[in-house]
Amino acid sequence: MSNAEQYRAQAAAQRALAEKSDLANRRAMHERSAIMWDEMAASAEDTIERALVNAASRAGKG
């Protein structure tokens, strides 16, 4: 499992906790956490894409 997949799983877990929470402040905390996990996943995916592009570029020059 890649980092991005782990981050997406954490985001899903936080959303599930938010749905189960009876307290508004706890629900909001879990929702904010899910957003942050999603942002980290997107960043990790971008990094992977850039690495693949860079590797392809280097392979083409060789």
Residue frames as a rotation matrix with the C-alpha (Angstrom) as fourth column:
MET 1
0.588 0.809 0.000 0.00
0.809 -0.588 0.000 0.00
0.000 0.000 -1.000 0.00
SER 2
-0.252 -0.679 0.689 1.44
0.644 -0.650 -0.405 3.35
0.723 0.341 0.601 -1.02
ASN 3
-0.876 -0.100 -0.472 1.59
0.434 -0.592 -0.680 6.38
-0.212 -0.800 0.562 1.24
ALA 4
-0.791 0.610 -0.047 -1.21
-0.564 -0.697 0.443 7.99
0.238 0.377 0.895 -0.75
GLU 5
-0.150 0.751 -0.643 -3.42
-0.022 0.647 0.762 4.94
0.988 0.128 -0.081 -0.26
GLN 6
-0.430 -0.066 -0.900 -2.69
0.852 0.301 -0.429 4.94
0.299 -0.951 -0.073 3.46
TYR 7
-0.975 0.060 -0.212 -3.55
0.018 -0.938 -0.347 8.63
-0.220 -0.342 0.913 3.65
ARG 8
-0.510 0.842 -0.178 -6.83
-0.567 -0.173 0.805 8.05
0.647 0.512 0.566 1.79
ALA 9
-0.133 0.427 -0.895 -7.65
0.484 0.816 0.317 5.22
0.865 -0.391 -0.315 4.21
GLN 10
-0.725 -0.176 -0.665 -7.00
0.681 -0.319 -0.659 7.54
-0.097 -0.931 0.351 7.16
ALA 11
-0.898 0.440 -0.022 -9.25
-0.434 -0.873 0.222 10.17
0.079 0.209 0.975 5.59
ALA 12
-0.215 0.846 -0.488 -12.03
-0.232 0.441 0.867 7.60
0.949 0.300 0.101 5.22
ALA 13
-0.297 0.047 -0.954 -11.57
0.805 0.550 -0.224 6.51
0.514 -0.834 -0.201 8.83
GLN 14
-0.934 -0.076 -0.348 -11.81
0.267 -0.797 -0.542 10.10
-0.237 -0.599 0.765 10.02
ARG 15
-0.649 0.758 -0.070 -14.99
-0.603 -0.456 0.655 10.63
0.464 0.467 0.753 8.00
ALA 16
-0.102 0.595 -0.797 -16.48
0.268 0.788 0.554 7.49
0.958 -0.157 -0.240 9.55
LEU 17
-0.564 -0.157 -0.811 -15.63
0.823 -0.021 -0.568 8.79
0.072 -0.987 0.141 13.02
ALA 18
-0.974 0.223 -0.036 -17.19
-0.222 -0.975 -0.029 12.14
-0.042 -0.020 0.999 12.15
GLU 19
-0.360 0.889 -0.284 -20.42
-0.383 0.136 0.913 10.43
0.850 0.438 0.292 11.12
LYS 20
-0.023 0.316 -0.948 -20.56
0.624 0.746 0.233 8.52
0.781 -0.587 -0.215 14.41
SER 21
-0.852 -0.440 -0.284 -19.82
0.489 -0.475 -0.732 11.52
0.187 -0.763 0.619 16.60
ASP 22
0.220 0.958 -0.182 -22.65
0.952 -0.171 0.253 13.05
0.211 -0.229 -0.950 18.59
LEU 23
0.301 -0.200 -0.932 -20.61
0.516 -0.788 0.336 16.11
-0.802 -0.583 -0.133 19.53
ALA 24
0.974 0.175 0.147 -20.41
0.217 -0.512 -0.831 18.90
-0.071 0.841 -0.536 16.96
ASN 25
0.574 -0.813 -0.098 -16.88
-0.784 -0.580 0.220 19.92
-0.236 -0.049 -0.970 17.91
ARG 26
-0.148 -0.603 0.784 -15.59
-0.226 0.793 0.566 16.33
-0.963 -0.093 -0.254 17.67
ARG 27
0.538 0.419 0.732 -17.36
0.610 0.406 -0.681 15.88
-0.582 0.812 -0.037 14.33
ALA 28
0.975 -0.191 -0.117 -15.72
-0.224 -0.799 -0.558 19.06
0.013 0.570 -0.821 13.03
MET 29
0.209 -0.951 0.228 -12.33
-0.752 -0.007 0.660 17.89
-0.626 -0.309 -0.716 14.30
HIS 30
-0.076 -0.190 0.979 -12.66
0.272 0.940 0.203 14.59
-0.959 0.282 -0.020 12.43
GLU 31
0.807 0.417 0.419 -13.85
0.514 -0.146 -0.845 16.36
-0.291 0.897 -0.332 9.28
ARG 32
0.762 -0.609 -0.221 -10.85
-0.634 -0.771 -0.065 18.73
-0.131 0.189 -0.973 9.38
SER 33
-0.066 -0.799 0.597 -8.57
-0.481 0.550 0.683 15.76
-0.874 -0.242 -0.420 9.91
ALA 34
0.314 0.260 0.913 -10.07
0.572 0.715 -0.401 14.00
-0.757 0.648 0.076 6.88
ILE 35
0.999 0.043 -0.019 -9.43
0.015 -0.667 -0.745 17.08
-0.045 0.744 -0.667 4.76
MET 36
0.384 -0.923 0.008 -5.80
-0.849 -0.349 0.396 17.17
-0.363 -0.159 -0.918 5.86
TRP 37
-0.098 -0.383 0.919 -5.33
-0.013 0.924 0.383 13.46
-0.995 0.026 -0.096 5.12
ASP 38
0.678 0.411 0.610 -6.80
0.591 0.189 -0.784 14.01
-0.437 0.892 -0.115 1.65
GLU 39
0.898 -0.396 -0.191 -4.43
-0.439 -0.826 -0.353 16.93
-0.018 0.401 -0.916 1.06
MET 40
0.015 -0.926 0.377 -1.47
-0.707 0.257 0.659 14.80
-0.707 -0.276 -0.651 2.10
ALA 41
0.132 0.103 0.986 -2.64
0.415 0.897 -0.149 12.04
-0.900 0.429 0.075 -0.25
ALA 42
0.952 0.242 0.188 -2.92
0.274 -0.395 -0.877 14.48
-0.138 0.886 -0.442 -3.14
SER 43
0.579 -0.807 -0.111 0.57
-0.789 -0.590 0.170 15.78
-0.202 -0.011 -0.979 -2.39
ALA 44
-0.131 -0.617 0.776 1.97
-0.314 0.768 0.558 12.24
-0.940 -0.170 -0.294 -2.29
GLU 45
0.470 0.379 0.797 0.27
0.599 0.527 -0.603 11.43
-0.649 0.761 0.021 -5.61
ASP 46
0.979 -0.152 -0.139 1.71
-0.205 -0.767 -0.608 14.59
-0.014 0.624 -0.781 -7.18
THR 47
0.210 -0.960 0.185 5.17
-0.812 -0.066 0.580 13.62
-0.544 -0.272 -0.794 -5.96
ILE 48
-0.033 -0.158 0.987 4.84
0.206 0.965 0.161 10.16
-0.978 0.208 0.000 -7.48
GLU 49
0.811 0.402 0.426 3.70
0.491 -0.071 -0.868 11.63
-0.319 0.913 -0.254 -10.80
ARG 50
0.795 -0.572 -0.204 6.62
-0.604 -0.777 -0.177 14.09
-0.057 0.264 -0.963 -10.87
ALA 51
-0.027 -0.831 0.555 9.06
-0.562 0.471 0.679 11.29
-0.827 -0.294 -0.480 -10.07
LEU 52
0.241 0.187 0.952 7.70
0.533 0.795 -0.291 9.21
-0.811 0.578 0.092 -12.95
VAL 53
0.988 0.111 0.104 7.97
0.149 -0.579 -0.801 12.14
-0.029 0.808 -0.589 -15.36
ASN 54
0.501 -0.865 -0.016 11.52
-0.817 -0.480 0.319 12.84
-0.284 -0.147 -0.947 -14.20
ALA 55
-0.076 -0.517 0.853 12.50
-0.161 0.851 0.501 9.19
-0.984 -0.099 -0.148 -14.55
ALA 56
0.577 0.358 0.734 11.03
0.635 0.369 -0.679 9.03
-0.514 0.858 -0.014 -18.04
SER 57
0.959 -0.253 -0.128 12.87
-0.283 -0.835 -0.472 12.20
0.012 0.488 -0.873 -18.99
ARG 58
0.153 -0.955 0.254 16.17
-0.796 0.033 0.605 10.81
-0.586 -0.295 -0.755 -17.72
ALA 59
0.053 -0.080 0.995 15.57
0.250 0.966 0.064 7.51
-0.967 0.245 0.071 -19.52
GLY 60
0.864 0.353 0.358 14.94
0.431 -0.152 -0.890 9.37
-0.260 0.923 -0.284 -22.77
LYS 61
0.758 -0.633 -0.158 18.23
-0.650 -0.752 -0.110 11.26
-0.050 0.186 -0.981 -22.48
GLY 62
0.135 -0.745 0.653 20.27
-0.495 0.520 0.696 8.12
-0.859 -0.417 -0.298 -21.86
